[in-house]
């Protein structure tokens, strides 16, 4: 298989050796060197292949806010619960959302109580569900970064073209650069591993302002272990050369400009919100999307405004998910981790999502012999 080349033990160990050699050259003021991998997919790669146990202790990996389920605040989850509880409604979302706890339970709890909550693999499945249920209000609870926004935009456009008035979208699409900027404002992070899938849509260009503003190197990386290790090596080379540049490691899929057709579709159907609340990070200006005025009739926040709660209960004070998303704590710092909080009975969103840092730590050990076989 093609992916085998990016998982070969010999290549991984050779890159580890090269990285550790560079790490030993870091000036004292740079150690430990904090590198943030923005995306939860990268966190899972670090854990799954036991890379943290092989890399030099001078390198400190900070787990970023790039998990769309994890960053949803409790109030938005409560919106989903309220919409699913309405008479004659069908709430549709992605599977990871079902277990995320809101103020009064989860969507999975409502499903067990007989409410019509479904998960789909593609937003476009909502079209068939709405067509087959003309007397029901079908609501797609949309989440995701720039990667999945084009699919929701496509759903919006087709729904309007077909005149499907019983279909609406609760838009929770968020943007990577503003959240990263919010973390960088209060951290000692010196380098970034940027998410590749987002960059396929937006182009790597979205990170250039961060490079210039914070004078830190950024490498857009693929998700395989060889991808990540090559990206770390590139970051270290830049730091040792006193450079701060934007590089694309994942050149087999990412360009500087991105998918222009997808970008145009998003621009036609959506616009940037003035502000959006992020779990752990608080309100961040211009950090999420909402429907453009021409699509207000398909905006669940407008259509069902009177049904949506305005306040939510606070998260458990013992849960460190918010601090983990800020990059100031790690899953093992949390007293609830693997005790009261598990994937089966999650207390925090970081344990729920397949991209969550807590889920990665829970699922994977650091036994390198078993990881690299």
C-alpha positions, 0 to 999 in steps of 0.5 A: 500500500502507498501509506506503508512508505510513510509508516516504515520502521526504518524511516521513522527511526532514521528521522528520530535520530536526525531530529534528536541530533538537531534537538541537542544543538538547540540553545539553552533558551530554546529548551524545552522547545514547545511545538504545537500540533494544532490538529487532534489527528496529529496528536493521535499520530504522536500517541499511536506510534509512540513517537513521544517516547522516542523524541528528545526530552528537549522537545515539548509537544503542545496539543492544540485546539484543532478538534472541532467536537472538543471546542464546542462550548456547552451552550452549543451542545444545549442548542442541539439538545433543544432542537432534537427535543422539538416535536416533529424534528429530526436532528442529524449530526456527525457520530462524535457529537452524540456523546458530548455532554450538555447541561442536561445530558447528551444527544445519545441520551435523547436518542435512548429516550426515543427522540429522532437523532441520527448520525451521518457520514456526509451532510448531503445525506440530509437531503434524502432524509428531508425529502423522505420526511416532508412533515418533519423539521430536519436539522443538520447540526454542522461542525468542523473546521474549514475542511468540512465547511464546503460540504455544509455549503453545498448542502445549503445551496442544494437545499435552496435550489430545491426549495426544501423548507423543512431542512435547516442547518445549525452552523458551528463551523469554526476557523483555525487561524483565529483559534491558534492566534488566541493560544499564541497570545498567551503561550511560549510556543515557538513552532507550529505543525499546521493541519493538512486537511484544512489546508487542502481547502484554504491553502497554506496561505492562511498561516502566513500572517501567523508566521509574520506576526509571531515570527515562528516557523510553521510547517503544514504536515500530513498525518502519517508518522513519517509526515510528522517527523519530517515536519518536526525536522523541518521546524528544527532546521528553521529554528537553528538557522534563525528562520521563521517561514511557512513550509508545506510538507504535505505537498502531495495534497496541499498548495499555497492557494487551496481549492478555489471552487470550494472557497467560492462556494463557502463565500456564496453561502456563508460569512464570518461571524462577529464572535464565537465562543470556544470551549476553553478559549472563550469568545474569539472574534471572527473565528466561525462561520454563519449563513449569509443573509440570502440563506437565513431561511435555512439557518436553524438559529434564525428559524428556531430562535425561540427554542434555543437556550441562552445560557448553559451550566458550567463544565465540571470544575475538575475537568481540564479539557479547556486548559488542554485546548489552551495548551497549558495542560495535558490529559495526564494532568487531569485527576478525572482522566481514566478514572471518572472520565473515560470514552464510555462515560466522558465528562469532558469533550476531549475524551469524547471525540476521536480527535480529542487529546484525552481520547488519544492518551486513553487509547494508545500506550507509549510502548514503542515495541508494539507500535513499530513492531 
